[in-house]
Amino acid sequence: MGGRNLVKELFDSIAERYDLTNRLISLGLDKLWRRKACEEVLKFIEVQERPLKILDVACGTGDMILCMRRSLEKRNLSGEFYGLDCSEEMLRIARRKVPFAKLSVGTAEEMPYPDEGFDVVSIAFGIRNFSDRERAIKELHRVLKPGGKLLILEFSKSPSLLGKMAWLYTRTVVPIIGKLTTGNGKAYEHLVSSIDAFPSPEELRGEFEKRGFRVKSLRWLFPRIAFILVLERP
């Protein structure tokens, strides 16, 4: 079973209890992280009359789409929302939660969208699972309009004391909670191993800069186990 199929099967298997498990393992912080990420990218968006075209890649059950719509409304902005995910089971739940969004099955490496179609593309806790990150970065560049913003919200290990404590919790407690709530401990062992193998925020930033993106913002979120990276396609 290839890496892409492994990820699909893992997420299909935990879809029904995915949202509940996220709340439990993050102690509710995942909702705050998403809100902070949406607010961060919107700092770089000018108010305009037309709806923004927004794509959430690896959209899962639609939490990021919901968060982005709320954040837009607070800024008197409107959006046309799209979501892409490899898991049909995740999308089945998303269709109930975000019926206003246009959802599609697919991967970041082969996106079914035209060139320069989106004002904003977001990826929340999904880029670690891309089977070919270099190819996905090219696709992200392709589907963004010139001046479009890319928002990445992701886990990584911080060398700070607080970050080390958060990583210890993630490595030891999270798989136990995941197994208890979903019955699939392998999915949350995969979460830990994918964070462990993932580059630092600074290294990830460099990968995007090599592909022509400009960095607008990079910052850690409490308790330094997650970070926000905002980039722009020139």
N, C-alpha and C positions, 0 to 999 in steps of 0.2 A: 504494500500500500504506500503510495507516494505521499510526500509531505502535504500537498494540497488536499488530497482525499482524506488524510488523517485529520486535518483541521476541520474539514466539513463534517466528518462523522462524529468527532468530539462535540462540536457545537450542536449538531442535530440531536445528540443524545441528552444534552443538558438544557435544551431550550425552554422547556416548561417551567423550570425552577431557576432559570438564569438570573432574572431580575431580583428575586428574593435572595439568592446566594450572593449577588453583588452587594446588596445592602448589608448583609451579615458580615461578609469577610472584610468589607471596608469600614465597618462600623458607621455606615451611612455617609461616609465621606465622598463616595463616588458621585453622588448628586451635586455636592458642593464643587468637586473638581470639574464636572461638566459645565456648571454655571460659570465658574471662573474662566474656563477656556472659551466659552461663547462670548463672554464679556470682553475678553482680551482681543479676540480677532475683530470684534465689532468696533474697537477703538480706531481701527484703520480703515473703516468703511464710511464713506460720506453719505449723508442723508440724500435720498433721491426718490423721485416719484414712482419709477417703475419697480416692480418686484425684483428682488435679487434672486438669481438662479443659484440654488445651493444643493450640493451633492454631499451626502454622507457615505463614505466608503467603509465597508465592513460595519454596516449600520446595525446589525444584530436585531434586537427587538424594538428599535426605534427611539431609545432614550435620548440620544444626541439630537435627533430631529425635533423631538418635543422641546428640548431645552433651547435649541436654536430659535424655534418659533417664538417662544416666550421672551427670549432676549431681544429679538427683533421688535416685538410689539412694544417693549419698554422704551425703545429708541424711535418709535413711530416709523418703523420700517416694515415692509412686507416681503414675503418670500414665496418662491415656487420651489418645492422641495422634492428631492430625488434621493433614493437610497439604493445601495448595492451591497449584496452579501452572497457568499457562496452557500449558505445554509438555508434550504427551503423551510426547515422547521422554525428557524429564527424569523424568517420573513412572514411565516404564517401568523405568528404572534404580532409582529410589527404591523401587519395589515389591520389588525384590530385596534392597535394603539394610535397609529398615525394614518387613518384612512385618506387623509388629504395629500399624502405623499405618493409619488410614483416610484414603486419599488421594483427592482429587477434582480434576478439571480445572475451572479457573475463574479469575476475576480478583478483585483486592481491591476493585474498584469495584462488583461484584455478587456478593457471597459467598452461597453456598447453605446458610447456617446460620441457625438461629433467633436471636431476640433474647436477649441476656444469657446466652449459652451457655458462655462460656469463662472460666476463671480466669486464664489467661495466653495472650497472643498474641505471637508473635515474628515479626520480619521481618529476615532477615540478607542484606544486600547486594541487596535487592529494591526498596526504596521509590523508588530513583532511576528505576526503569523503569515506575512506575505512570503510566498515560496521563492520569488525572485525580486528582491527589493530594487535592484538597479532598473529592471524592466518596468516595475511599478512606478518608479520616480519619473521615468520618461513619459509614461501614460498620464500621470498627474500633471506634468508640465503641459502635455498636449491638450487636455480637456479644460484647463484653466484659460480664461481670457487674459490678454496682456493687462497687467495691473491687478489680476485676481489674487486672492489670498488663500493660502493653504494652512489649515489649522491641524496640528498634531497634538493629541493628548495621550501620553504613554507612560508606562512604568519603566523605571531604571533604578540601578543601585547608586546611592550617593555615598561618598566617602565620609560624610559628616557623622557625628555620633548619633544624632537623631535618625539619619538615614540607615545606619547600621542596625539600630534597634528595629526600625520598620521592616528592614530586610529579614531580620531574624524571625519576626512575627510572620511575615509572608511565607518564609521557607518552611516554618514548622507548624503553624496553626492553620493557615489557609487551606492546605490540602485536606486536613481533617474535617474542617467545616464543609468544604466542597463535597467530600464523600458522603457526609451525613445528610446533606440537603438534597443532593442530586443522585446519589448512589454510584457516581462515576468518579472515583478518586483519580483515575488517569488524566482526566481533563484538567484537574487542578495541579497535578504533578507537572503536566505540560505547561501550565501557566508559570510555575516556578522556574522550570528549566529554560523557558523562552525568555524570561526576564534576565536570568543569569547569563545567557548567551548574547543578549542584546547590547549594542554599542552604547556608550555614554551619550548624553544629549549633545555634547560638543562634537563627538565623532559623527553622529547622525546629521547634525547641522552641516558638517563638511561634505557629506555625501550629496546633500541637496545643493549646496553651493557649487559643487563640481558640475551639476546639471543645469546651472544657470539661474537658480533661485537666489533671491536676496532675503536675508534674515531681518525680520521686523522686531521679534521679541523672543526671548528664551528665559524661562524662569521655573524654578522648582515650586511645588505645592506642598503644604504641610501634609504629612510628616516626612517630606523628602523621599518619597517612594514613587511619586508621579511628577511629571513635568509638562509644561506647555511650550510648544515651539510654533511660532507663526512665521510663515514665509510668504514671499511675493514673487509671482512670475513677472519679470520686467516686460 
